[in-house]
Amino acid sequence: MERKIIDFHTHTFFSDGELIPSELVRRAYQKGYKAIGICDHVDSSNIDFVVPRIAKAATVLNRYWDIEVVPGAELTHVPVEEIKPLTKLARKLGAKIVICHGETVSEPVIKGTNREAIKAGVDILAHPGLITKGDVSLAKKMGVYLEITTKKSHLKTNRHLVKLARETGAKLILNTDSHCEEGLLTYGKAVSFLSKLGLVGKEINDVFKNSRDLLRSIKR
């Protein structure tokens, strides 16, 4: 099994990250990443500015460096009615992956965001907080990946998510939600993190496999 990280959820200074895309990607490469998704925070005010620039950076960096850079967007605190149209717009503007900022318990995310994001067919529902079993089951049906996050402000509900995913068979994915170099993972730290959540053996392998599967689907 390939021992490299695929991390679809990171941020640059196009939203609230610290680094420009090339700086972040270079640091990820040094950590041993196979692929990195740049999914800066967007809403209706900035999506047309941010996504094309991330897509442009990805095109250039993919030409020269041996790391897959995936351009994307994270829909963040948007009205639930806007999730579906903004998902479509992000893809039209060049996003290869669309993430929705889920109902983390650490922020006042609009109730119903998790379900509307899943119904809209986003690729990943990030840090979904105390997501309901019904929504987890819907994610499985819709093929939406649910994020286990390593970011400290969101990780309180990871065990809740793992429990419901086990019960329903929904697909989990590990992301860092990094805003700086310090948030990036090595493969060993990723395995350790998942182990501390109680995942074992095949469960851990499946989390990494889900990332590989999503990357392959994006590259088709």
Long-range contacts (C-beta under 8 A, 24 or more apart in sequence): 1-205, 1-208, 2-34, 2-212, 3-32, 3-187, 4-32, 4-33, 4-34, 4-187, 5-31, 5-32, 5-33, 5-34, 5-184, 5-185, 5-186, 5-187, 5-190, 6-33, 6-34, 6-35, 6-36, 6-208, 6-211, 6-212, 6-214, 6-215, 7-33, 7-35, 7-36, 7-37, 7-174, 7-175, 7-176, 7-178, 7-184, 7-185, 7-211, 8-35, 8-36, 8-37, 8-39, 8-70, 8-72, 8-97, 8-99, 8-123, 8-124, 8-173, 8-175, 8-211, 8-214, 9-37, 9-39, 9-74, 9-99, 9-124, 9-126, 9-147, 9-149, 9-175, 9-176, 9-177, 9-178, 10-36, 10-37, 10-38, 10-39, 10-175, 10-176, 10-177, 10-178, 10-179, 10-183, 10-184, 11-38, 11-39, 11-40, 11-41, 11-74, 11-177, 11-178, 11-179, 12-38, 12-40, 12-54, 14-40, 14-50, 14-53, 14-54, 15-40, 15-41, 15-42, 15-50, 15-74, 16-41, 16-179, 17-178, 17-179, 17-180, 18-179, 18-180, 18-181, 19-180, 19-181, 20-57, 21-54, 21-57, 21-58, 21-61, 21-69, 22-57, 22-61, 24-178, 24-181, 25-61, 25-65, 25-67, 25-69, 26-65, 27-181, 27-184, 28-67, 28-184, 29-65, 29-66, 29-67, 31-184, 31-185, 31-186, 32-186, 32-187, 33-67, 33-184, 34-67, 34-68, 34-215, 35-67, 35-68, 35-69, 35-70, 35-211, 35-215, 36-67, 36-68, 36-69, 36-70, 37-70, 37-71, 37-72, 37-97, 37-99, 37-175, 38-69, 38-70, 38-71, 38-72, 39-72, 39-73, 39-74, 39-95, 39-97, 39-98, 39-99, 40-73, 40-74, 41-74, 41-76, 41-101, 42-73, 42-74, 42-75, 42-76, 42-86, 42-90, 43-75, 43-76, 43-77, 43-78, 43-82, 43-86, 44-78, 44-82, 44-86, 47-73, 47-86, 47-89, 47-90, 47-93, 48-89, 48-93, 51-90, 51-93, 51-94, 51-95, 52-93, 52-94, 54-94, 54-95, 55-93, 55-94, 55-95, 58-96, 68-215, 68-219, 70-96, 70-97, 70-215, 70-218, 71-95, 71-96, 71-97, 72-96, 72-97, 72-98, 72-99, 72-123, 73-97, 73-98, 73-99, 74-99, 74-100, 74-101, 74-126, 75-99, 75-100, 75-101, 75-117, 75-122, 76-101, 77-101, 77-107, 77-109, 77-110, 79-110, 80-110, 80-112, 80-113, 80-116, 81-116, 83-113, 83-116, 83-117, 83-120, 83-122, 84-116, 84-119, 84-120, 84-121, 87-120, 87-121, 87-122, 96-218, 97-123, 97-124, 97-214, 97-218, 98-122, 98-123, 98-124, 99-123, 99-124, 99-125, 99-126, 99-147, 100-124, 100-125, 100-126, 101-126, 101-127, 102-126, 102-127, 102-128, 102-129, 102-131, 102-147, 103-128, 103-129, 103-130, 103-131, 104-128, 104-129, 104-153, 104-154, 104-157, 105-129, 105-130, 105-156, 105-157, 106-153, 106-154, 106-156, 117-144, 118-142, 118-144, 123-214, 124-173, 124-175, 124-214, 126-154, 126-175, 126-177, 127-151, 127-154, 127-155, 127-157, 127-177, 128-157, 128-161, 129-154, 129-157, 130-157, 130-160, 131-157, 131-160, 131-161, 131-164, 133-164, 133-167, 133-168, 136-161, 136-164, 136-165, 136-167, 136-168, 136-170, 137-168, 137-170, 139-170, 139-171, 140-168, 140-169, 140-170, 140-171, 143-171, 145-171, 145-172, 145-173, 145-210, 145-214, 146-170, 146-171, 146-172, 146-173, 147-172, 147-173, 147-174, 147-175, 148-172, 148-173, 148-174, 148-175, 148-194, 148-197, 148-207, 149-175, 149-176, 149-177, 150-174, 150-175, 150-176, 150-177, 150-183, 150-185, 150-190, 150-193, 151-176, 151-177, 151-178, 151-183, 158-197, 159-197, 159-198, 162-197, 162-198, 162-199, 166-203, 171-206, 171-210, 172-206, 172-207, 172-210, 173-207, 173-210, 173-211, 173-214, 174-207, 174-208, 174-211
